Amino acid sequence: MDKRLLDILCCPVSKTPVRPLGRAELDALNGAIAAGGVMTTAGSPVRERLDEGLITTDRKLVYRVDDGIPVMLPEEGIGTLQLNNFPSAP
């Protein structure tokens, strides 16, 4: 992802900056999605794995990136507190 774009992106709700998900974080999230039960902040089930994502620097929310385009909609965020065994900060 373009560094300039990443520098201006932030969570649309909390205004917390975001960074790319690390490999361990992405693997943990996709494992939880495959196991079922992962929900968006709007309460919709997450059924498709993420190839790429952004996480807030406070590690509370993940936003997916589809074909290089960040999906920064408040209702599409994925809260990390619902994820068991989510890795600690890199």
C-alpha positions as CSV (number, residue, x, y, z in Angstrom):
1,M,0.0,0.0,0.0
2,D,1.2,3.5,-0.8
3,K,3.0,5.0,2.2
4,R,1.4,8.4,1.5
5,L,-2.1,6.9,1.6
6,L,-1.3,4.9,4.8
7,D,-0.1,8.1,6.5
8,I,-3.4,9.8,6.1
9,L,-5.8,6.9,6.8
10,C,-7.3,6.5,10.2
11,C,-10.3,4.8,11.9
12,P,-13.4,6.7,10.8
13,V,-14.8,6.4,14.3
14,S,-12.0,6.9,16.8
15,K,-9.6,8.7,14.3
16,T,-6.8,6.3,15.5
17,P,-4.1,5.8,12.9
18,V,-3.9,2.5,11.1
19,R,-1.0,0.2,10.0
20,P,-0.9,-2.9,7.8
21,L,-1.7,-6.2,9.5
22,G,1.4,-8.3,10.1
23,R,1.5,-11.9,8.8
24,A,0.8,-13.5,12.2
25,E,-2.1,-11.1,12.8
26,L,-3.6,-11.9,9.4
27,D,-3.1,-15.6,9.9
28,A,-4.8,-15.5,13.3
29,L,-7.7,-13.4,11.9
30,N,-8.2,-15.7,8.9
31,G,-8.1,-18.8,11.2
32,A,-10.8,-17.3,13.3
33,I,-12.9,-16.5,10.2
34,A,-12.5,-20.1,9.0
35,A,-13.6,-21.4,12.4
36,G,-16.7,-19.1,12.3
37,G,-18.1,-16.6,14.7
38,V,-16.2,-13.5,13.6
39,M,-18.5,-10.5,13.3
40,T,-18.2,-7.0,12.0
41,T,-19.0,-4.1,14.3
42,A,-22.5,-4.0,12.8
43,G,-23.0,-7.7,13.8
44,S,-22.7,-9.2,10.4
45,P,-20.7,-12.5,10.1
46,V,-17.4,-12.3,8.3
47,R,-17.3,-15.2,5.9
48,E,-14.4,-14.4,3.5
49,R,-10.8,-14.5,4.5
50,L,-8.7,-11.3,4.2
51,D,-5.7,-11.2,1.8
52,E,-4.8,-7.8,3.3
53,G,-6.0,-5.6,6.2
54,L,-5.3,-2.6,8.3
55,I,-5.4,-2.5,12.1
56,T,-5.7,0.6,14.3
57,T,-2.5,1.3,16.3
58,D,-4.4,0.7,19.5
59,R,-5.1,-2.8,18.1
60,K,-8.9,-2.6,18.6
61,L,-10.2,-2.7,15.0
62,V,-9.3,-4.3,11.7
63,Y,-10.4,-3.0,8.3
64,R,-10.2,-5.2,5.2
65,V,-8.4,-4.1,2.1
66,D,-10.0,-5.3,-1.2
67,D,-7.9,-5.3,-4.3
68,G,-5.6,-2.7,-2.7
69,I,-8.5,-0.5,-1.7
70,P,-9.0,0.0,2.1
71,V,-12.7,-0.5,3.2
72,M,-12.8,2.1,6.0
73,L,-16.5,1.9,6.7
74,P,-17.4,2.0,10.4
75,E,-19.9,-1.0,10.0
76,E,-17.2,-3.1,8.3
77,G,-14.7,-3.0,11.1
78,I,-13.7,-6.2,12.8
79,G,-13.2,-5.9,16.6
80,T,-10.1,-7.8,17.8
81,L,-11.5,-8.5,21.3
82,Q,-13.6,-11.3,19.8
83,L,-10.5,-13.1,18.5
84,N,-8.9,-15.7,20.8
85,N,-5.2,-16.0,20.6
86,F,-4.7,-12.8,18.6
87,P,-1.0,-12.2,18.6
88,S,0.5,-9.3,20.6
89,A,1.9,-6.3,18.8
90,P,4.8,-7.0,16.5
